[in-house]
Amino acid sequence: MHGGLIWTVAVTAITLIGFFNHTAFALPDDTTATVTPSPSTVNLGAHITFTVTVIDNSNPQNTPNGTVTWSDGDSGAFNPASCTLSSSGSCTTSYTASTNSPSSITIIANYAGNTNHSATSGASSLTVIHSTTTTVTPNPATLSTGSLTFVVKVNDTSSYPTTPTGSVAWSDGSSGGTFNPTSCNLLSGSCTTSYTASTNSPNTVAITANYVGDSSHSGSAGTASLTVNQIHSTTTTVRPNPSTANSGAQITFTVTVADSHASPTTPTGNVTWSDNNAGGTFSHTSCTLSSASCTISYNAATNSPGTVTITASYAGNSAHSGSAGISTLSVNVLHRTTATIKPNPATLSSNGTVTFVIKVNDSSSSPTIPTGAVSWRDGNSGGQFNATSCTLSSGACVSKYTASGNPPNIITINATYSGDGTHLGSSTTSQISTNVFHGTTTTITPNPATFTKGNSVTFTANVADTSNPSTVLIGIVSWGDYGTGGTFNQNNCALSGNHCSLTYVPPTNPPNTITIVASYVGDSYHSGSSGLSSLSVATPTTPSTPTTPSTPTTPSTPTTPSTPTTASTPPATEQNNSQGNSVPEFPGALIVLGIAIASIVAFYRINPIKI
């Protein structure tokens, strides 16, 4: 009985202890807190949202409730600083990292627990991205030749700076230059590159360094202004090219200098000219560029080579390189000429007219007969020519000049040959004395005349007073062939019966046409005059029997007081030296008379008789 009672008491006690233990001393459920996002990143001064979830780890689970407080070690601000768990066991806050936050922060959510749940905490690792600045040196920069080294420096601008890492990419804004390397890795926040400008670089280039950032630093970029003092290449052009000119003639050349750079500027400076010692002359040996161009004129030498290289050399300036251009000039080499005029000097006839003959000769080593026109001028003396120009025939032509009513004492006659396609021009002058004389005309027979090589030709000069053809004239007639190289049996002859003759022997290698001139020098009452005959090589024919010279005829009785001597008129035919034929000679008395008359003429030309 006693034992049963003890057992009953014991069982009851144990039962009561178990009841009170279960009711009064039960432990809270274990919990865990999770913060998201984790890990997390935010820019310095920016906002990020964190969510905490508290989980009941017991079984069965009961959703925790209560309050969560947030902390970051005093680096930023939460809004709100604490939050109440929702029915799902979570709540949210917004976090702003301060401007002086370190780059690494631990965000902590502290759950205080409740009657049924134990306290717990959760954390998130937050990386704060610091702002950076990127600078490039040198800035500004200048590059003339070669390459230039640039240094980039990336700085953390926060209150708790750390050293940026990562890479920097380089750019020149598509200016065509090259970097070596094109990107560089930061070491202690800095790295370098070498830049070479392109040959067509613009004058100003923006050098940019782009920092891409790293896990805790934002990207940034820096720029340096580079001035490229690069010598621009040029091209020089000469116009016209090719070109053509006659020797002795003038041609104009224009040079243009162009900047061949991608960003061209206008070249300035001087251009010098050369013809490679071809003997020509430039109006200026150099010219100054205006709007990148300038002009000169060039005269090819009279003995110029057939092809001349005209070179224009641009010297360059501080911004442009020198260059040269050429023009190929084809020169039509013209033969030089000489001009002679008869009579020279001249005297004015009673009717105030003088007939002039000009002869133009090719003075080159391989002469040809000049053609073209001769213009006449009297130096504004007021007279008139029957034509102000005449056309050459066999290299000669004639113009008749009439003086004004009140001429100056001396008139200068200018005859200018303008040249032709193969001959250069030339000129000559004659002076007219205006003391009034009777005019004369001089003609030559035969005209035209022919000859065969090796034979001679007899020419007769006939002089007449133009106002009274029956007047008997005295004086001397001089002869010439304009330097063709033939010979006369005498250089002059004295008039007899208003005519005189001599024999001409052509040169051994004659031109096709020879101009014979007979010039009457005049006397005290008569002006001089000249006449021409054209002598050419006869076309070969079957030799014929030589004819017997005609018997000289007796001239008509002159009307003047003087009594002329009888003179034979030689025939206008060739004289064959090989057959021994000769020109009839004047009688001795007539020669003496001619000499006496010539002396009288010379005296009265010096001391004119005033009538």
PLY file of the C-alpha trace (Angstrom):
ply
format ascii 1.0
element vertex 611
property float x
property float y
property float z
element edge 610
property int vertex1
property int vertex2
end_header
0.00 0.00 0.00
2.74 2.31 0.94
4.76 1.45 -2.21
1.78 2.13 -4.47
1.35 5.50 -3.00
4.94 6.46 -3.66
4.66 5.35 -7.28
1.49 7.35 -7.76
3.08 10.49 -6.29
6.13 10.04 -8.48
4.11 9.63 -11.64
2.03 12.66 -10.78
5.12 14.77 -10.08
6.74 13.79 -13.32
3.55 14.61 -15.18
3.30 18.04 -13.58
6.98 18.80 -14.27
6.50 17.91 -17.91
3.48 20.12 -18.17
5.18 23.12 -16.63
8.28 22.62 -18.70
6.28 22.58 -21.87
4.17 25.56 -20.94
6.50 27.90 -19.08
10.00 27.10 -20.44
9.51 26.41 -24.29
12.58 27.76 -26.53
11.99 30.25 -29.60
12.32 28.85 -33.12
15.70 29.25 -34.82
15.73 31.83 -37.70
18.03 33.02 -40.51
18.01 36.38 -42.32
18.95 36.84 -46.00
19.74 40.23 -47.62
19.44 40.73 -51.39
21.08 41.68 -53.60
24.31 40.21 -52.41
26.90 41.01 -53.58
25.75 44.41 -54.80
27.18 47.45 -56.56
26.24 51.12 -56.51
27.78 54.31 -57.80
29.02 56.77 -55.28
26.05 58.90 -54.11
23.47 56.73 -55.89
20.54 54.72 -54.37
20.20 50.95 -54.07
17.30 48.91 -52.59
17.95 46.05 -50.16
15.39 43.41 -49.10
15.72 41.25 -45.96
13.85 37.97 -45.56
13.70 36.20 -42.17
12.99 32.46 -42.29
11.78 30.16 -39.44
14.07 27.15 -39.53
11.80 24.98 -37.23
9.33 22.38 -38.29
6.59 23.26 -38.54
7.56 26.78 -39.69
5.96 29.87 -38.40
6.45 33.11 -40.33
8.53 35.48 -38.23
7.31 38.94 -37.53
8.84 41.91 -35.87
11.38 44.61 -36.78
14.63 44.66 -38.74
17.17 47.46 -38.31
19.81 48.30 -40.91
23.45 49.33 -40.54
26.48 49.94 -42.80
29.15 51.07 -40.40
28.13 54.73 -40.74
29.02 55.02 -44.44
25.67 55.91 -45.90
21.97 56.44 -45.20
18.99 54.01 -45.07
15.44 54.98 -45.75
13.90 53.70 -43.56
16.56 52.86 -41.01
14.34 49.97 -39.81
11.48 48.10 -41.34
8.71 45.79 -40.09
8.51 42.30 -41.46
5.52 41.70 -43.63
3.35 38.61 -43.52
5.87 37.01 -45.82
8.69 37.62 -43.35
10.45 40.33 -45.41
10.83 44.11 -45.60
12.75 46.63 -47.73
14.94 49.72 -47.36
16.68 52.15 -49.77
20.38 52.79 -49.25
22.41 55.78 -50.45
26.17 55.59 -50.27
27.67 58.85 -49.07
30.02 60.87 -51.28
32.91 59.82 -49.09
31.98 56.16 -48.81
34.74 53.60 -49.06
34.62 51.35 -52.08
33.62 48.28 -50.00
30.70 48.34 -47.51
28.91 45.57 -45.59
25.17 46.10 -45.37
23.71 44.39 -42.24
20.05 43.63 -41.52
19.48 42.89 -37.77
16.30 40.96 -36.85
15.49 41.44 -33.19
13.37 38.25 -32.92
10.06 37.80 -31.04
8.41 35.41 -28.54
8.51 32.53 -30.94
11.56 33.38 -33.09
15.12 33.93 -32.27
17.03 37.03 -33.29
19.28 36.84 -36.36
21.05 39.01 -38.90
21.92 38.98 -42.61
24.52 40.84 -44.64
25.26 41.93 -48.22
28.62 42.93 -49.64
28.23 46.30 -51.36
30.83 47.70 -53.74
30.64 51.46 -54.17
31.84 52.61 -57.62
34.05 55.67 -57.20
34.08 58.40 -59.84
37.33 59.01 -61.73
38.95 61.74 -63.78
41.29 61.08 -66.66
43.97 63.56 -67.74
46.33 63.43 -70.72
49.69 65.17 -70.84
51.18 67.10 -72.53
48.18 69.31 -73.17
48.31 71.29 -75.36
50.92 69.48 -77.44
52.85 70.25 -80.63
54.27 67.82 -83.17
56.45 68.80 -86.13
58.18 65.58 -87.10
58.41 62.02 -85.79
56.26 60.88 -82.89
55.14 62.23 -79.52
54.60 60.40 -76.18
51.36 60.95 -74.29
50.80 59.99 -70.60
47.36 59.25 -69.16
46.58 59.49 -65.43
43.30 58.15 -63.91
42.40 59.49 -60.46
39.79 58.32 -57.89
37.88 61.48 -56.93
36.26 60.10 -53.71
37.16 60.96 -50.13
38.49 57.44 -49.67
40.33 57.04 -53.01
41.73 53.80 -54.23
44.00 53.28 -57.20
42.09 52.63 -60.43
43.09 49.63 -62.47
42.16 48.45 -65.93
42.97 49.71 -69.42
42.88 52.93 -71.43
42.07 53.04 -75.18
43.54 55.84 -77.36
41.90 57.73 -80.24
42.77 60.67 -82.56
39.27 61.26 -83.92
39.97 59.50 -87.24
42.79 61.90 -88.12
44.81 59.07 -89.62
47.63 58.89 -87.09
48.87 55.78 -85.28
49.30 54.91 -81.58
51.83 52.49 -80.15
50.19 50.80 -78.28
46.58 51.50 -79.19
45.61 50.77 -75.54
47.63 50.52 -72.33
47.08 48.95 -68.88
47.15 51.24 -65.86
50.03 50.83 -63.49
49.64 52.96 -60.36
46.80 54.64 -62.23
48.93 55.68 -65.22
50.20 54.43 -68.61
51.72 55.86 -71.85
51.51 55.63 -75.64
53.46 57.04 -78.61
51.58 58.90 -81.38
52.68 59.48 -85.00
50.65 61.89 -87.15
49.72 60.89 -90.69
51.19 62.65 -93.70
47.74 64.09 -94.35
47.03 65.02 -90.77
44.90 68.10 -90.09
46.62 70.95 -88.32
44.76 70.27 -85.04
44.17 66.76 -83.65
42.19 65.79 -80.50
44.05 63.00 -78.64
41.55 61.12 -76.43
42.27 58.56 -73.68
39.18 56.44 -72.77
39.37 54.72 -69.35
36.86 51.85 -69.27
36.73 51.61 -65.45
37.16 48.60 -63.13
35.09 46.87 -60.43
35.13 49.88 -58.11
35.88 52.78 -60.44
33.73 54.37 -63.09
35.04 55.03 -66.56
36.16 58.47 -67.74
37.95 60.13 -70.63
40.59 62.80 -71.07
41.63 64.83 -74.14
44.75 66.69 -75.23
44.86 69.22 -78.09
47.69 68.42 -80.52
48.90 70.98 -83.07
50.57 69.28 -86.01
53.11 71.60 -87.66
53.56 69.29 -90.62
55.20 70.41 -93.86
52.56 69.90 -96.53
53.72 68.42 -99.80
53.03 70.40 -102.99
52.75 69.90 -106.74
53.83 72.50 -109.31
52.18 72.76 -112.73
53.31 74.89 -115.70
50.89 75.90 -118.45
50.80 75.69 -121.42
52.32 72.23 -121.63
53.34 71.23 -124.21
53.92 74.59 -125.88
55.16 75.95 -129.21
56.89 79.21 -130.16
59.05 80.65 -132.91
62.66 81.43 -132.07
62.90 85.06 -131.05
59.16 85.18 -130.34
57.52 85.59 -126.93
55.35 83.08 -125.08
53.66 83.42 -121.67
53.91 80.71 -119.01
51.80 80.42 -115.83
52.81 78.33 -112.81
50.37 77.04 -110.18
51.46 75.48 -106.88
48.91 73.19 -105.17
48.93 71.90 -101.59
48.45 68.12 -101.90
47.63 67.67 -98.19
44.23 66.36 -97.06
43.72 69.71 -95.27
45.33 72.05 -97.83
46.43 75.62 -97.26
47.49 78.16 -99.89
51.22 78.04 -100.73
53.14 81.32 -100.74
56.67 82.25 -101.73
58.73 82.46 -104.91
59.10 80.44 -108.10
62.32 80.55 -110.15
62.46 79.83 -113.89
65.01 78.08 -116.07
65.34 76.98 -119.71
68.29 74.65 -119.04
70.75 77.10 -120.67
68.88 77.07 -123.99
69.79 80.74 -124.46
66.33 82.26 -124.14
65.35 85.12 -121.85
62.63 85.40 -119.20
60.82 88.64 -118.44
61.68 87.84 -114.80
63.88 85.02 -113.54
61.49 84.58 -110.59
57.94 85.51 -109.67
56.03 85.75 -106.38
52.97 83.56 -105.88
49.62 85.29 -105.61
46.73 82.93 -104.85
49.29 80.14 -105.46
49.99 81.29 -109.05
52.23 83.68 -111.02
53.14 84.41 -114.66
56.22 85.27 -116.75
56.99 85.63 -120.46
59.80 83.85 -122.32
61.64 84.65 -125.55
63.28 81.72 -127.29
66.78 82.47 -128.54
67.30 83.03 -132.27
69.64 80.00 -132.23
67.49 78.02 -129.81
67.50 74.22 -129.93
64.34 72.67 -131.33
63.14 71.51 -127.90
63.49 73.52 -124.69
62.51 72.36 -121.20
60.99 75.23 -119.22
61.30 74.51 -115.47
59.47 76.34 -112.66
60.95 75.58 -109.21
58.91 76.40 -106.09
61.18 76.92 -103.08
58.52 76.12 -100.45
57.83 77.99 -97.19
57.50 77.21 -93.49
54.35 75.15 -94.10
54.92 73.76 -97.60
57.61 71.66 -99.19
59.23 72.71 -102.46
58.36 71.17 -105.83
59.02 71.74 -109.51
57.05 71.59 -112.75
58.06 71.65 -116.41
56.69 72.52 -119.83
58.12 71.08 -123.02
58.55 73.94 -125.49
58.91 73.13 -129.19
60.80 75.95 -130.88
60.40 76.67 -134.58
63.96 77.81 -135.26
63.72 80.81 -137.57
66.52 82.02 -139.85
68.00 85.39 -139.04
67.70 88.07 -141.69
69.37 91.34 -142.68
67.65 94.15 -144.53
69.22 96.77 -146.82
67.54 99.76 -148.45
68.36 101.68 -151.63
68.91 104.57 -152.16
70.65 105.31 -148.90
71.06 108.20 -148.38
68.44 109.65 -150.70
67.59 113.12 -152.02
64.12 114.47 -152.58
63.17 114.89 -156.24
61.50 117.95 -157.72
58.13 116.26 -157.54
58.77 115.39 -153.90
58.94 111.61 -154.35
61.58 108.93 -153.80
61.31 105.29 -154.79
62.87 102.90 -152.26
63.87 99.28 -152.74
64.34 96.97 -149.73
66.13 93.67 -149.96
65.82 91.07 -147.17
68.54 88.38 -147.03
68.58 85.13 -145.06
71.84 85.33 -143.09
71.79 81.75 -141.80
74.20 79.03 -142.86
71.44 77.39 -144.95
69.65 80.39 -146.45
66.23 80.36 -148.03
64.39 83.25 -149.69
62.40 85.32 -147.17
58.75 85.98 -147.88
56.19 88.14 -146.19
55.67 91.88 -145.86
57.69 95.01 -145.20
56.06 97.97 -143.45
57.17 101.56 -144.10
57.27 104.56 -141.76
58.69 108.08 -142.05
59.00 108.90 -138.34
55.90 111.12 -138.36
57.45 113.44 -140.95
54.05 113.90 -142.62
54.76 112.19 -145.93
52.91 109.34 -147.56
53.83 105.98 -149.05
51.92 104.66 -152.03
51.43 101.64 -149.75
52.35 101.42 -146.09
53.54 97.86 -146.72
54.79 95.83 -149.65
55.08 92.09 -150.20
58.48 90.56 -150.87
59.15 89.01 -154.24
62.48 87.18 -154.53
63.27 88.77 -151.18
62.74 92.37 -152.34
59.97 94.94 -152.76
59.48 98.60 -153.65
57.66 101.53 -152.08
57.24 105.07 -153.42
57.40 107.88 -150.85
55.99 111.40 -151.31
57.15 114.03 -148.85
54.81 116.54 -147.28
54.58 120.09 -148.58
56.79 121.37 -145.76
59.08 118.47 -144.86
61.88 118.58 -142.27
65.44 118.92 -143.58
66.10 115.23 -142.95
63.49 112.46 -143.17
64.27 109.02 -141.74
62.61 106.20 -143.61
62.09 103.01 -141.59
61.51 99.71 -143.38
60.59 96.80 -141.09
60.40 93.21 -142.24
57.95 91.28 -140.02
59.35 87.82 -140.78
57.56 84.70 -141.98
57.11 81.12 -140.87
60.84 80.39 -141.21
62.51 83.81 -140.98
62.99 86.33 -138.21
62.16 89.95 -138.80
64.70 92.70 -139.39
64.70 96.39 -140.22
66.73 99.10 -141.91
66.61 102.87 -142.42
67.48 105.46 -145.06
67.69 109.22 -144.72
66.22 111.64 -147.25
67.77 115.08 -147.76
64.90 117.40 -148.66
66.93 119.74 -150.94
64.71 119.52 -154.06
66.17 117.56 -156.94
64.67 116.20 -160.12
63.49 112.70 -159.59
64.94 109.80 -161.48
64.07 106.23 -162.24
66.56 103.45 -162.68
65.73 100.27 -164.56
67.86 97.24 -165.36
67.76 95.14 -168.48
67.33 92.29 -168.84
64.73 91.78 -166.12
64.14 89.03 -165.36
67.34 87.36 -166.47
68.61 83.80 -166.51
72.02 82.20 -166.49
73.67 78.84 -166.64
76.30 77.95 -164.11
79.78 79.02 -165.14
78.54 81.80 -167.46
78.27 85.54 -166.98
75.41 87.96 -167.66
75.61 91.51 -168.98
73.27 94.02 -167.33
72.49 97.57 -168.46
71.28 100.31 -166.13
69.00 102.92 -167.68
68.44 106.18 -165.74
65.80 108.76 -166.68
64.68 112.15 -165.36
61.06 111.56 -164.30
60.00 115.13 -165.11
61.81 115.33 -168.49
62.80 111.88 -169.80
64.84 113.43 -172.64
67.26 115.07 -170.22
70.79 113.68 -170.40
72.04 112.60 -166.98
75.56 112.24 -165.71
76.92 110.38 -162.74
77.82 106.97 -161.45
75.76 103.79 -161.09
76.89 101.33 -158.40
76.01 97.62 -158.58
75.42 94.87 -156.06
73.89 91.43 -155.58
72.99 91.81 -151.89
75.94 89.74 -150.74
75.10 86.68 -152.81
78.79 86.24 -153.62
78.96 86.95 -157.32
81.40 89.40 -158.93
81.05 92.35 -161.33
83.76 93.21 -163.82
83.70 96.62 -162.11
81.85 97.88 -159.04
80.31 100.90 -160.82
80.00 102.49 -164.22
79.60 106.05 -165.48
76.43 106.98 -167.34
76.74 107.59 -171.04
73.57 108.41 -172.88
71.69 107.80 -169.62
72.85 104.18 -169.39
75.84 102.05 -168.61
76.58 98.33 -168.58
78.77 95.78 -166.86
79.22 92.03 -166.64
78.15 89.91 -163.67
79.56 86.46 -162.82
77.28 84.51 -160.43
78.86 82.56 -157.54
79.90 78.95 -158.11
77.14 77.69 -155.83
74.37 80.23 -156.43
70.92 80.29 -154.85
67.95 79.74 -157.12
67.31 83.48 -157.40
69.74 86.42 -157.23
68.59 90.03 -156.94
70.73 92.50 -158.88
70.50 96.15 -157.79
71.75 99.18 -159.71
71.84 102.43 -157.71
72.23 105.79 -159.42
73.84 108.19 -156.92
72.41 111.32 -158.54
74.08 114.56 -159.55
73.75 118.22 -158.67
70.26 118.41 -160.14
68.96 114.90 -159.88
68.13 112.60 -157.01
69.39 109.09 -156.84
67.28 106.03 -157.56
67.62 102.28 -157.68
66.41 99.47 -159.88
66.24 95.71 -159.56
66.57 92.68 -161.78
65.80 89.11 -160.81
68.42 86.62 -161.99
67.66 82.93 -161.83
69.28 79.68 -162.95
68.13 78.68 -166.42
66.41 75.36 -166.89
68.92 73.05 -168.63
68.18 72.70 -172.36
69.93 71.26 -175.38
72.92 73.56 -176.04
72.28 75.92 -178.94
74.75 77.66 -181.27
75.85 80.95 -179.63
74.42 84.00 -181.33
76.56 86.82 -182.63
76.30 89.96 -180.48
74.17 92.63 -182.06
75.82 95.73 -183.46
75.64 98.60 -180.94
73.17 101.30 -181.93
73.80 105.00 -181.81
71.76 106.73 -179.07
69.39 109.55 -179.97
70.61 113.13 -179.79
69.99 114.46 -176.23
68.00 117.65 -175.73
70.31 119.07 -173.09
73.19 121.37 -173.96
75.77 118.72 -173.27
76.80 116.62 -176.23
76.73 112.93 -175.34
79.22 110.55 -176.76
78.12 107.62 -178.83
77.94 104.39 -176.85
76.89 100.98 -177.91
74.05 99.23 -176.10
75.20 95.75 -175.12
72.79 92.93 -175.78
70.74 91.50 -172.83
72.21 88.05 -173.20
74.66 85.87 -171.33
78.35 86.17 -172.12
80.28 82.91 -172.19
83.70 83.51 -170.68
84.94 80.27 -172.11
84.40 81.62 -175.64
86.36 84.79 -174.96
83.46 87.18 -175.49
83.58 90.42 -173.45
81.51 93.52 -172.86
82.26 96.34 -175.34
84.55 98.87 -173.75
84.04 102.67 -173.75
86.47 104.73 -175.82
89.29 106.25 -173.85
88.05 109.78 -174.33
84.65 108.81 -172.98
86.24 107.30 -169.86
88.20 110.52 -169.28
85.00 112.51 -169.74
83.16 110.28 -167.29
85.86 110.75 -164.65
85.77 114.51 -165.15
82.00 114.57 -164.86
82.09 112.44 -161.71
84.57 114.87 -160.15
82.30 117.80 -161.01
79.32 115.97 -159.52
81.19 115.28 -156.32
82.22 118.93 -156.06
78.72 120.28 -156.54
77.21 117.74 -154.16
79.44 119.31 -151.51
78.84 122.87 -152.78
75.34 122.94 -154.30
74.61 125.66 -156.86
71.84 127.92 -155.71
69.51 128.44 -158.66
0 1
1 2
2 3
3 4
4 5
5 6
6 7
7 8
8 9
9 10
10 11
11 12
12 13
13 14
14 15
15 16
16 17
17 18
18 19
19 20
20 21
21 22
22 23
23 24
24 25
25 26
26 27
27 28
28 29
29 30
30 31
31 32
32 33
33 34
34 35
35 36
36 37
37 38
38 39
39 40
40 41
41 42
42 43
43 44
44 45
45 46
46 47
47 48
48 49
49 50
50 51
51 52
52 53
53 54
54 55
55 56
56 57
57 58
58 59
59 60
60 61
61 62
62 63
63 64
64 65
65 66
66 67
67 68
68 69
69 70
70 71
71 72
72 73
73 74
74 75
75 76
76 77
77 78
78 79
79 80
80 81
81 82
82 83
83 84
84 85
85 86
86 87
87 88
88 89
89 90
90 91
91 92
92 93
93 94
94 95
95 96
96 97
97 98
98 99
99 100
100 101
101 102
102 103
103 104
104 105
105 106
106 107
107 108
108 109
109 110
110 111
111 112
112 113
113 114
114 115
115 116
116 117
117 118
118 119
119 120
120 121
121 122
122 123
123 124
124 125
125 126
126 127
127 128
128 129
129 130
130 131
131 132
132 133
133 134
134 135
135 136
136 137
137 138
138 139
139 140
140 141
141 142
142 143
143 144
144 145
145 146
146 147
147 148
148 149
149 150
150 151
151 152
152 153
153 154
154 155
155 156
156 157
157 158
158 159
159 160
160 161
161 162
162 163
163 164
164 165
165 166
166 167
167 168
168 169
169 170
170 171
171 172
172 173
173 174
174 175
175 176
176 177
177 178
178 179
179 180
180 181
181 182
182 183
183 184
184 185
185 186
186 187
187 188
188 189
189 190
190 191
191 192
192 193
193 194
194 195
195 196
196 197
197 198
198 199
199 200
200 201
201 202
202 203
203 204
204 205
205 206
206 207
207 208
208 209
209 210
210 211
211 212
212 213
213 214
214 215
215 216
216 217
217 218
218 219
219 220
220 221
221 222
222 223
223 224
224 225
225 226
226 227
227 228
228 229
229 230
230 231
231 232
232 233
233 234
234 235
235 236
236 237
237 238
238 239
239 240
240 241
241 242
242 243
243 244
244 245
245 246
246 247
247 248
248 249
249 250
250 251
251 252
252 253
253 254
254 255
255 256
256 257
257 258
258 259
259 260
260 261
261 262
262 263
263 264
264 265
265 266
266 267
267 268
268 269
269 270
270 271
271 272
272 273
273 274
274 275
275 276
276 277
277 278
278 279
279 280
280 281
281 282
282 283
283 284
284 285
285 286
286 287
287 288
288 289
289 290
290 291
291 292
292 293
293 294
294 295
295 296
296 297
297 298
298 299
299 300
300 301
301 302
302 303
303 304
304 305
305 306
306 307
307 308
308 309
309 310
310 311
311 312
312 313
313 314
314 315
315 316
316 317
317 318
318 319
319 320
320 321
321 322
322 323
323 324
324 325
325 326
326 327
327 328
328 329
329 330
330 331
331 332
332 333
333 334
334 335
335 336
336 337
337 338
338 339
339 340
340 341
341 342
342 343
343 344
344 345
345 346
346 347
347 348
348 349
349 350
350 351
351 352
352 353
353 354
354 355
355 356
356 357
357 358
358 359
359 360
360 361
361 362
362 363
363 364
364 365
365 366
366 367
367 368
368 369
369 370
370 371
371 372
372 373
373 374
374 375
375 376
376 377
377 378
378 379
379 380
380 381
381 382
382 383
383 384
384 385
385 386
386 387
387 388
388 389
389 390
390 391
391 392
392 393
393 394
394 395
395 396
396 397
397 398
398 399
399 400
400 401
401 402
402 403
403 404
404 405
405 406
406 407
407 408
408 409
409 410
410 411
411 412
412 413
413 414
414 415
415 416
416 417
417 418
418 419
419 420
420 421
421 422
422 423
423 424
424 425
425 426
426 427
427 428
428 429
429 430
430 431
431 432
432 433
433 434
434 435
435 436
436 437
437 438
438 439
439 440
440 441
441 442
442 443
443 444
444 445
445 446
446 447
447 448
448 449
449 450
450 451
451 452
452 453
453 454
454 455
455 456
456 457
457 458
458 459
459 460
460 461
461 462
462 463
463 464
464 465
465 466
466 467
467 468
468 469
469 470
470 471
471 472
472 473
473 474
474 475
475 476
476 477
477 478
478 479
479 480
480 481
481 482
482 483
483 484
484 485
485 486
486 487
487 488
488 489
489 490
490 491
491 492
492 493
493 494
494 495
495 496
496 497
497 498
498 499
499 500
500 501
501 502
502 503
503 504
504 505
505 506
506 507
507 508
508 509
509 510
510 511
511 512
512 513
513 514
514 515
515 516
516 517
517 518
518 519
519 520
520 521
521 522
522 523
523 524
524 525
525 526
526 527
527 528
528 529
529 530
530 531
531 532
532 533
533 534
534 535
535 536
536 537
537 538
538 539
539 540
540 541
541 542
542 543
543 544
544 545
545 546
546 547
547 548
548 549
549 550
550 551
551 552
552 553
553 554
554 555
555 556
556 557
557 558
558 559
559 560
560 561
561 562
562 563
563 564
564 565
565 566
566 567
567 568
568 569
569 570
570 571
571 572
572 573
573 574
574 575
575 576
576 577
577 578
578 579
579 580
580 581
581 582
582 583
583 584
584 585
585 586
586 587
587 588
588 589
589 590
590 591
591 592
592 593
593 594
594 595
595 596
596 597
597 598
598 599
599 600
600 601
601 602
602 603
603 604
604 605
605 606
606 607
607 608
608 609
609 610
